[in-house]
Amino acid sequence: MRASDGVLAAAGLIGAGGVAAAAASAHVTGGGPLAQAAEILMIHAAAVVALVALARTPARGAGLMIALAGVMALAAALFGADIAMLVFAGRHLFPMAAPIGGSILIGGWLMLAGLALAARIGRA
């Protein structure tokens, strides 16, 4: 099994979690933070799949893209799980869990931008 297979499995899980959170948001909580968590999960599941697909092409930096995809998958899961825990159990996974997950996601997007710019500079 390639490392990218595990990352794709994580993307499937966070995507499923996003759909489940969207359903619970619509039918149980009436929106709010759970709807936002659903959006974050589904958007990042798709982004992780795209990164893995790109890494499986003959591109430079494929290993970095797989690592980045894995980190983004874990960060999205942390963010979504913390919001769901707050909505359904009234407490956080641990203090600052959602902000930590969100900050890692922001860093992941910045890392992706950096990889793209580095590739562009390398071709110039």
C-alpha positions as semicolon CSV with decimal commas, in nm:
position;residue;x (nm);y (nm);z (nm)
1;M;0,000;0,000;0,000
2;R;0,134;0,341;-0,097
3;A;0,127;0,626;0,153
4;S;-0,110;0,803;-0,083
5;D;-0,364;0,521;-0,042
6;G;-0,390;0,594;0,330
7;V;-0,426;0,965;0,260
8;L;-0,705;0,890;0,010
9;A;-0,878;0,676;0,273
10;A;-0,855;0,969;0,516
11;A;-1,008;1,195;0,249
12;G;-1,295;0,951;0,213
13;L;-1,353;0,953;0,587
14;I;-1,347;1,331;0,620
15;G;-1,573;1,361;0,315
16;A;-1,819;1,117;0,470
17;G;-1,794;1,308;0,797
18;G;-1,872;1,627;0,609
19;V;-2,185;1,482;0,453
20;A;-2,295;1,340;0,789
21;A;-2,233;1,677;0,955
22;A;-2,433;1,851;0,682
23;A;-2,723;1,610;0,734
24;A;-2,713;1,653;1,111
25;S;-2,691;2,028;1,066
26;A;-2,996;2,033;0,843
27;H;-3,209;1,786;1,039
28;V;-3,092;1,809;1,401
29;T;-2,920;2,136;1,487
30;G;-3,069;2,368;1,226
31;G;-2,737;2,495;1,092
32;G;-2,484;2,693;1,290
33;P;-2,131;2,575;1,362
34;L;-2,199;2,221;1,243
35;A;-2,289;2,349;0,894
36;Q;-1,959;2,537;0,884
37;A;-1,770;2,226;0,993
38;A;-1,945;2,027;0,719
39;E;-1,827;2,276;0,457
40;I;-1,469;2,267;0,584
41;L;-1,466;1,887;0,585
42;M;-1,609;1,846;0,235
43;I;-1,392;2,117;0,078
44;H;-1,076;1,973;0,228
45;A;-1,167;1,615;0,139
46;A;-1,184;1,727;-0,225
47;A;-0,858;1,921;-0,191
48;V;-0,681;1,617;-0,045
49;V;-0,804;1,398;-0,332
50;A;-0,678;1,658;-0,583
51;L;-0,337;1,676;-0,414
52;V;-0,302;1,298;-0,419
53;A;-0,403;1,287;-0,786
54;L;-0,147;1,556;-0,868
55;A;0,121;1,376;-0,668
56;R;0,057;1,058;-0,867
57;T;0,153;1,236;-1,190
58;P;0,517;1,270;-1,287
59;A;0,548;1,595;-1,094
60;R;0,839;1,716;-0,887
61;G;0,769;1,728;-0,516
62;A;0,519;1,442;-0,517
63;G;0,632;1,326;-0,173
64;L;0,578;1,674;-0,031
65;M;0,230;1,687;-0,184
66;I;0,137;1,354;-0,026
67;A;0,266;1,475;0,312
68;L;0,079;1,803;0,270
69;A;-0,240;1,617;0,178
70;G;-0,207;1,397;0,486
71;V;-0,153;1,694;0,716
72;M;-0,452;1,875;0,565
73;A;-0,669;1,564;0,609
74;L;-0,573;1,533;0,975
75;A;-0,621;1,905;1,038
76;A;-0,966;1,904;0,877
77;A;-1,062;1,599;1,084
78;L;-0,942;1,772;1,403
79;F;-1,137;2,088;1,317
80;G;-1,457;1,903;1,228
81;A;-1,441;1,663;1,522
82;D;-1,394;1,947;1,768
83;I;-1,693;2,140;1,632
84;A;-1,911;1,826;1,632
85;M;-1,805;1,746;1,988
86;L;-1,894;2,099;2,097
87;V;-2,235;2,085;1,927
88;F;-2,334;1,739;2,050
89;A;-2,150;1,703;2,383
90;G;-2,114;2,066;2,487
91;R;-1,736;2,048;2,522
92;H;-1,423;2,061;2,309
93;L;-1,193;1,768;2,229
94;F;-0,923;1,972;2,402
95;P;-0,865;2,346;2,442
96;M;-0,806;2,525;2,111
97;A;-0,856;2,208;1,902
98;A;-1,060;2,379;1,626
99;P;-0,831;2,684;1,604
100;I;-0,527;2,457;1,589
101;G;-0,685;2,250;1,312
102;G;-0,789;2,563;1,126
103;S;-0,445;2,719;1,159
104;I;-0,284;2,404;1,023
105;L;-0,527;2,414;0,729
106;I;-0,430;2,775;0,655
107;G;-0,065;2,674;0,674
108;G;-0,134;2,385;0,440
109;W;-0,285;2,613;0,177
110;L;0,015;2,847;0,213
111;M;0,248;2,548;0,174
112;L;0,065;2,450;-0,145
113;A;0,109;2,805;-0,277
114;G;0,478;2,787;-0,189
115;L;0,520;2,454;-0,367
116;A;0,351;2,595;-0,677
117;L;0,572;2,904;-0,675
118;A;0,885;2,696;-0,619
119;A;0,792;2,476;-0,915
120;R;0,730;2,785;-1,127
121;I;1,064;2,939;-1,030
122;G;1,238;2,607;-1,099
123;R;1,099;2,610;-1,454
124;A;1,184;2,974;-1,523
